[in-house]
Amino acid sequence: GIILTSKLFFITVVRGEHYADEASLQLTGGKSFFNRGSIFFSEKNGNLVSAATLQSGYTLAINPTLVKDKDELYLALSNVITINKDNFLLKVNKTGDPYEELITQIDEEKANKIKELKISGVILVPIRTRFYPGSERAAHAVGFVGYNGEEFGGLYGLERQYDEVLKRKPSLSFSDFFAQLFAGVTHGALSSATAGEGDIVTTIEPSVESYVEKELKDLFAKWKPKQIGAIIMDPQTGAIRAMSALPTFDPGSKQTDINILKNPLIENIYEMGSVVKPLTVAAAIDDGVITPESKYTDHGSLIIGDRKISNFDGKARGEVNFQEVLNQSLNTGAVEAMRKLGPVKFQNYFFGFGLEDKTGIDLPNEAKGLLKNLDSGREVEFATASFGQGIAVTPLAITRAFATLANGGYLVTPHLVQKINYDSQLSDDVEPERGRQVLKTETSNTITKMLVEVVDTSLLNGKAKNEHYSVAAKTGTAQLVAGDGAGGYYKDRYLHSFFGYFPASKPQFLIFMYMEDPQNVTYASQTLTEPVVRIVNFL
């Protein structure tokens, strides 16, 4: 009795929807009913908001062997829905075929109107298709499904990364399911290939994502960059609260431009410029070779080999301390910090920040950073790297590196999925991983205070200071690498970037924004400061 009751429960409840779908489609010649798990955003109160789900509809078909009057049937159907008459006549004249599809998808309202006609030979088959309620919202993170050859499944984003969880494979057998259950299999243990079907719950907060996307669209319209993007992450855990880039796409529509489908936040690498300086200064402080009050003489420029390295304005400041290096974004000060640290230790710290590695985010096609210049041993390469030129990293990799400044010096693993709810009624919580410690906690606290000073006194001459929270931040402006293959940089094209985190005492949010080649403007402080201030206020 127990065995039979359990079997009945498994068929009618655990796999009930699956069998109902198959039964309803036996008349289609054995076509499988499309089924796939859902992707959810999660609000701060724990409520789930659908990011990718299934949409119900109907396929309109006919059985030509039962059609009594072709003209009457065409007229009746065309009063409800637009039908190509030539195609209709082609299908209805196949009198030896009991099933011919006219329209692959119609909505429930039109299907009900057709049902009310009660015409012999008309078949309405319930179907489901992939539906993205948020349209473009977090499109690069969510991804979409489609055909890869003859196989249908996830092609980009989370749809691809978690395809094995989201797609519906042949049923876990009754005996396997209960064998594992009675054997003591508990929380998380059914995440194997035999029982890994379910829904995924992301860390993305939909209202935050929407607000960030609005800011990006306004910036895109104002400055007309080639590309723009933003990441908001919890620096303590690596949980991604928002991830967006423009140009973007609607995953529920037909894709026409393959160039905008890849996620530039994890697949493109850039020379980031002055936002790297806090990493250089933090490394030197961590090694004990400088303090915020340590001084050096700034001559406005310096010569290394055959290269002249200058401050952004070429002006000398005389004797200044390293707080002013960040306040005034002095290239010569970053080089001085690198020299005191030494090339070997400098390289070790930058590799320690994970700039050359993949972050391990749960998305496909992540790129590695390009730091091979540091293998040359030439001082000029270390000098330019100290202020963010000559080395290239992904926006996500630099965001993870900045998190070490905010969280006590630890390297976190960025992630988008926080939970998997399996069809077997079990679930897995994705526990955040805290990696190795690359900076001392005291160093993290010191560099944070320095970056708060940057915001409170220097950024927009102190106008960016938040009334209620201490915010640590730094802007960056980098010349873009010339695309002619000859090396060197454009003199009038820039990458703008900005990172900030708050509350400074125990940060919950880390914001990174970048903009590639904005028009008719030079410095990131002019383009990104005010949008980030608004995002901080919203958060």
ABEGO torsion letter per residue (X at the ends): XAAAAAAAAAAAAAAAAAAAAAAAAAAAGGBBBBBBBBBBBBBAAGBBBBABBBBBBBBBBBBAAABABAAAAAAAAAAABBBBAAAAAAAAABAABABBBABABBBAAAAAAAAAAGBBGBBBBBBBBBBBAAEABGAAAAEBBEBBEABBBBABEAAAAAAAAABBBBBBBAAAAAAAAAAGBBBGAAABAAAABBBBBBABBAAAAAAAAAAAAAAAAAAGBABBBBBBBBAAAGBBABBBBOBBBBAABBBABAAAABBAAAABBBBAEAAAAAAAAAAAAAAGABBAABBBBBAGBBBBEABBBBBAAGBBAEBBBAAAAAAAGBAAAAAAAAAAAEAAAAAAAAAAAGAABBAGBBBBGBBBBBAAAAAAGBAAAAAAAAAGBGBBBBAAAAAAAAAAAAAGGBBBBBBABABBBBAAGBBBBBBBBBBBBABBAAAAAAAAAAAAAAAAAABGGGAABBAABBBBBBBBBBBBBBAAGAEEBBAABBBBBBBBBOBAABBABBBBBBBBGBBGBABAAAAAAAAAAAAAAAX
